[in-house]
Amino acid sequence: MQVRSQEFKLRSSEALLDDSLRAALGNVVSSGFAAKRASAVALVPEWQRIRDEARVIKDHVLDNLDSYLLQYESQVQANGGQVHWAATPDDANKAIVNICRSVNAKIVTKGKSMVGEETGLNEALEDAGFDPVETDLGEYIIQLAEEPPSHIIAPAIHKTKEQVSDLFHQHHQQYGLQDKIDDRADLVAEARTVLRKKFLDADVGITGANFLIAETGQHVLVTNEGNGDLTSNLPKVQIVIVGIEKVLPTLEDAACMLRMLARSATGQHFSNYTSIMSGPRREGELDGPEQFHVVLVDNKRTGMLASSLHEMLRCIRCGACMNHCPVYGSVGGHSYGWVYPGPMGSVLTPAMQGLEKTRDLPHACTLNGRCAEVCPMSIPLPSLLREHRRETFERGLMDPGMRYGIRFWAAVAKRPRLYRAATSIAVKVLATMSRGSGRIRKLPLASAWTQGRDMPAPQGDTFMKLYRKSR
């Protein structure tokens, strides 16, 4: 997927004017992700203890990541599977394409995988002559629309029901489904009808994984539709593509994470399908693949591990941060220009794609802190975004006007007497500009702010003077 994060300002401005998108983004609120999460968490009195335990587990894994990955590889091989190490997205795609070619595959079914989105796997499979079919309903919808996902757990949340109806009518007539329908249940049933044959005809199935278990060589896959199980078990070849940070020491550790994952993501106590799988079909088993492969993807993760951004590798991809983000709720996921939107995307995308291409993303945040409050893994997202902002400034990637403005402000702020004098003058000037109305309609050097709202005029003395008086 092409990185378009440098176009954030333009794309977010367009999003704010898109009435259809505005209606669809109402689903983030109406679907109740935030409210359902709050209700689900309230029923777990030991929630904070679980968060603390999960953080300790993940930090321990990251401190010993090489050892646990090698242990996982050894156990996968003992179970009859193969592990492929991929330093880059191209390495991952080449490994998967070669596996598909080795079995003369034609149809490749896919369960939802954000790492597959990272590598551009669908495009690589199509270029190699294969037919990749997304089987998660949201991913299937955006595949038909030829769009990237706009949310990591609800990929098509930016689509209205009417738009989905139009897509299905356009693409499903080839399967003999001529009638245009708009009932939600009927749309789901129609997608199930089309995908059922794809499941049965697939030669290779590809999924992601929520967790890898070093002790046993198993992986944990969590879905709400069951498509992950069908994609894993029906084809002759199963491939798991996953980031190297997803490994955990034991199944008991995975149970700790699972207590938080669904509650944080959708407000469910547990997802509909939580499957634990390992290796190919064994002698005497009635189903399962004949070959089992795991592609472990780095894609700058080891670089993050050695940097000040290492805490981001605790992320379990629940989406809670974007469900509570006022910026994401206003402009949608596509404005962020790459695979990961919202607060977590504003940290991950610059780390993986470079600040040169993504310098606007760390500033696409009000630093209100809600994302850090709801993150089940206690990732300090605002602090990590500030780290990106610091680097953006130090490397001179910021717009010259903003950079010089910050330098000027810093020069004044470092001199207490000058700062107090400047704020006293500013208070009086701003109060005069309001002309007694208590609001400022146009403010020099801040036209972007006053274009859409009035700025409250300061009243009374400065904070420093009021503080001195109160003392």
N, C-alpha and C positions, 0 to 999 in steps of 0.2 A: 504494500500500500504506500503510495506516494505521500511524503510528509508535507503538510500544508499549514503547519503550526505558525509559520511566519505571517500567515494571513489572518491571524486570530481577530484583529481589530475589524477588518473588513467583513469577515464571515459572521462575527457576532453582531455587527450592525445590521447586516442583512437578516439575520435570524430574528432580531427584535421586530422586524417589519413583516415577517412571514406569519400571516394569520393562521394558516393551516398548522404550522409548527407550534404556534402559541396554543392552539386548541389541543394538539397532541401532548404537549408538555404538561398540560393540566392533568394528564394521566399519572404523572409522578406524584401529584398531590392526591388525586382522586383514588388512585390505587392504594393509597395509604401506607406506603412503605415505611415512612417515618413513624406514623402513629402505631402501626402494627409492631414495629420494632420496639417501641417504648413499652407497649403492652406485654410483649413476650419477655422482655428483659425484666420487667417489674415482677414477673412470676418466679424469678430465679434470685433469691435473696443473696446467694453467694456469687453473684455475677462478677463483682470486682475481684474476688479471690480467683475466679477462673481466668479473668483477664491477666492478672498478675502471673499466674502459673503458666499461661500460654506464652507470655512474653519471655519468661525465664527459659522455657523449652526452646523457643525459636532462637533466642540469643545464644544458647548453648550450641544449637545446631550450626549456626552461622560461624561460631568460633571454631567449629570442628567439621566444617562442611566437606572438606576433601575426604576425611575418614568415613563419614557416613555415606557419601556417594560411592566410594569404592566398596563399602559393605553392601550397599543396595545392588550394585552391579554384580557382585559375586553371588548374591542370592537369586537374582533374576536368571543368571546363567545356570545355577543349580536347579531352578524350576523349569529349565528347558527353553528359556528365552534369550534374546540377544539385546545388547545395549550399544547404541551408536552415540558418540560424543560429537556435538556440533558447536563449534566456537562462534559461528556466524549464522544468520538466517539462510544464506546460500548453502552452507554446509548441511543444515537441517533439510532444506528442500531437496538437495541432491540425494541425500540418504534415502528419503522417502520415495522419490521418483525411481531410484534404482531398485528399491524393494518392489514397487508396483510393476516395474518392467520385468523383474525376475520371475513373476508369476503370470505374465501376460494379462494383466488386469485391464478392464475396460471401465467399469463403474466403481467409483470409490465413494462410499458413504462416510459422512463426517459428523461427529458430535461436536458441540460447541467447544472451541479451544481458543483462548485469547493468544496463546503462544503461536498457534497456527495463523492468527491474524497478524501477529508481529512479523512472521517470516514471509507473508504473502503466499501461503501454501496453495490456495486455490488457483492463483494465477500460474504458479509453477506447474501444477498438475495439468491445467488446461493447455499450457504451452507444450507439455510433453505428450499431449494427445489423449489424456484421460478425461473422464466425465465425473468431476467431484460434485456430490449432492449433499448440501447441508440438511440435517435431519432435525435439529432443534427448530421449533416453529418460528421463533423470532429470526434466527439466522437464515432459515429458508425464505422468509419474506424478503429480507434485505438482499439475499442472493438473486431473487427474481427482479428486485428493483435495481440491481447492480450498484448497491451502496454499501459503505462500511457500517458496522454497528455503531449505535449512538449511546449505548449503555452496556456495561459488562455483564449484567445479569438479565437485562431486558433489551436485547439488541435493536428491536423494532419499536421501541416506545415512542419514537418520533412520528410514527405512522398512525393515521386515523383509520377507523374501521372502513370508511368509504374508500380510502386509498388501497387498503388490503383487498377489498372486494374487486376493485378495478384490476389489480395485479393478477389475482387468481383467474378472473374472467379472461384476461389476455393470454395467460400462459397455460391454462388447464384445458382449453378446448381441444388440444391435440390428444388428450386422454379421453375424449368423448364426453366431457363435462361441459355442456353447452350453456346451461342456465346460469345467469348472473345472480348471486345470492349476497345478502348483506347481514344475515343473522350470525352472531359470533359463534354459536355452537355449530351451525352449518358450515361456516368457514373452516373451523377446526376439523370437522369430519371430512371435508373435501381434501384438506391437506393430508390427513391421515390416509385417505384412499390412494392418493398419488404416491405418497412416500412408502406405503406398505410394499409395493412391487419393487421399489428401489432397494429396500432392505433385503428382499429375497434374491435380487439379481446381483447384488454387490459382490465384487471379488476381494476387495480390501476395505476394512473399516478403520477409521482414524478417530481417536478421541483425545481429549486432554486428560488431566488428572488433577484432582484437588490436593492429594497428598501421596507421597511415596513412602513406603515403610522399609527402612534399612534392614531391620531385623529379619524380615520374612521375604523381601523382594516383591511384596504386593503393592498395588496402588488402589486408592480410594477414589471412586467416581460418584459425584452427587448430581442428580438431575431431578426435575419435577415431571418429566414427560416419559421417561423410560426409553428414550431414543438412544441413550448412551449404552444401555444393556444390549439392545438390538444391534447397534453398530459394532459392539465388541464381540458378540457371540455368533452372529449369523455368517459373516464372511469367513473365508478360509485363512485370511491373514489379518491379524490385529496389530495396529501401530498406535502407540501412545506417544504424543509429542508434549513435552513438559519442560518448564524451567528448572534449572538445577537447584533453586532455593526451596522447592516443594518437598524435599526429603525430610522425614521425621524419624527419630530412633525406633519407636515402637507403636503398635496399634493402640496402646493405652494413651500415648501422646496424641494420636489422631482423634481419639474419643474426646479429649479435652477441646480440640479445635472444632470438632463437629457440634459440640454444645453451643458454640457461639456463631457458627457459620450461617445457618438458616435463619436464626433469630435476628442476626445483624442484616442479612440480605433482604428477606421478604417478610420477616415477622412470624415465620413458621417455627414451630418447636423443633421440627425435623423435616428435611426434604422428603418428597414422596419416594424417591429411590436413592438409597445409599448402598453402593455395591463395592465389594472388596474382591479384587481379581488378581490372579497371578499366573503367568505362563500360558503355554498352549494346552490344548486338550490332552488329557492323560488317558492311558489305556483304561477302557471300561467306562469312560464318561460319554454321555449321549450327545453333548453339544460343546461348543467352544471352537476356537480357531486352531488350525494346524500349525501356524507359525505365530510367534509373538515377538514384537520388537518394541523397544523403548528408545526414543530419540531425546537425549538430554541436551537442552539448549542453553548456552551461556548468554550470548548477545549482550555484552557489556556488564553482566551481573557480577563477575569477579572484580571488575573495575569499581563497581559500586561498593562491593564488600570491603574494599581497601580505602574507601573514601568516607567523607562526613555524611554521606547519604545511605550508609549501610543499614540504618533502621528501616528503610523502605522495603528491604527484602523480607521483613516480617509479614508483609501484606498477604492476606489469604483471598483476595479478590471478591469480597462480599458486596462491594458497591455502596456501603453505608455512607461513605464520605460524600459521594455525589448525590445520594438521596436527600442529604441535609444541606447541600450547598446552594445558596441563593444565586450564585453566578451560573452554575450548571442549570438550575431550574428556569433561568431567564433566557439562556442562549442555546441550550441543548448540547449534545455531545459532538456533533459534526463541526462545531465552531473550533474545537480544540485541534482539529487537523490531523489526528493520527489515531491509533488503536485505542488508547486509554484517555478518556475524558475526565473532567472534574478535578478535584484536588490531587488525587493519586496520579492522574495523568499529567498534571502540571509539574509533578516531581519526576515521574518516570520518563516521560518523553524527552525532556532535555538531557537526562542522563544517558538515554539510549541513542538519541539522534543528534545530540550536540546543541549547545546553547545558541550557536550561530543561526541555526534554522528555527529555533523555538524560543527566542528571547522574550517574546510577549507573554508566554504561558505563566511564568512565575508571578507576573503582575496581574493575572486574571483571577484575583483573589482579594477579598476584603479583610483577610486575616481575622475573621470573627471567631475562629476557633471551634466551630461546631463539629468540623470534620475530626479534629483530634479528640473531642469529647466522646463521639460515638464510635470511633475506631476500636474494634474488639482487640486489636493487637497493640494498642497504645502507641501508635506511630505519631510522632510530633510533626504532623504535616505542615503547620504554619512555620515552624522552625526550619524545616527542610526547604520550604519555598523562600524563606528569607536568605538561606544559604545560596540558593540559585540567584536571588536578586543581588547579593553581595558580589558574586562572581561576575554577573552581567555588568555591574558597575565597574569593577576593577579591570575587566578586559576591554572596556570601552565599547561594549555592544549596545549600550543604551542610546536612544536618540540624543543628539547633542544638546538640545534645549533642556531636556529633563536632567541630563548629566550635569550641566553647568548650574541648573537650578538647585540640585541637591548639594552641590559643592558650596554654593552661595549660602544655602540654609545652614549647612554644617559649620561654615565659617562663623556665622552669626551665633548659632546655638552653643558653640564652644566658648563664647565670651559672655558670661552671665550679665554684665552690665549692659552691653550692647543688645543682648537678647531682650532684657526687660524694657529697655528704651524703645526698641523696635516694636514689641508687642503692644506697648502703651499707645504708640502712634497709630498702629494698625487698627486697634480697637476703636479709636476715635474716628479714623477715616472711614472704616466700614459702617459705623453707626451713622455717620453723615450721609453715606451713599444710600442708606435705606430710606432716607427722607421721612423718618418717623413711622414707617409702615411695619418695621420689625423684620423685614425681609429684603433681600437684594436680588433683583431680577437679572442683572447682568454684571459679571465680575471679570475684570481684566485678568488675563492669563489663566482663567478657569472657565472658558466659554463652554467646554464640553460638559461641565457640571451644571451650569445655569441654563444650558440649552433645554434641558428636560425637567428642571426643578428650580425652585427659589432656594437661595441660601439664607438660613436664619442669620439675622444681624446680631452681633455681640451686644450684650446689655450690661451696664455696670462696669466694674473694674476688671483687670486681668486676674487670672487665677493666682498669680504670685502675690498680688496686692491683697486679694481676699484671704489668702492663706496667712499672710503676715498679720492681718488684722485679727484673724481668729486665734492667733497665738498670743 
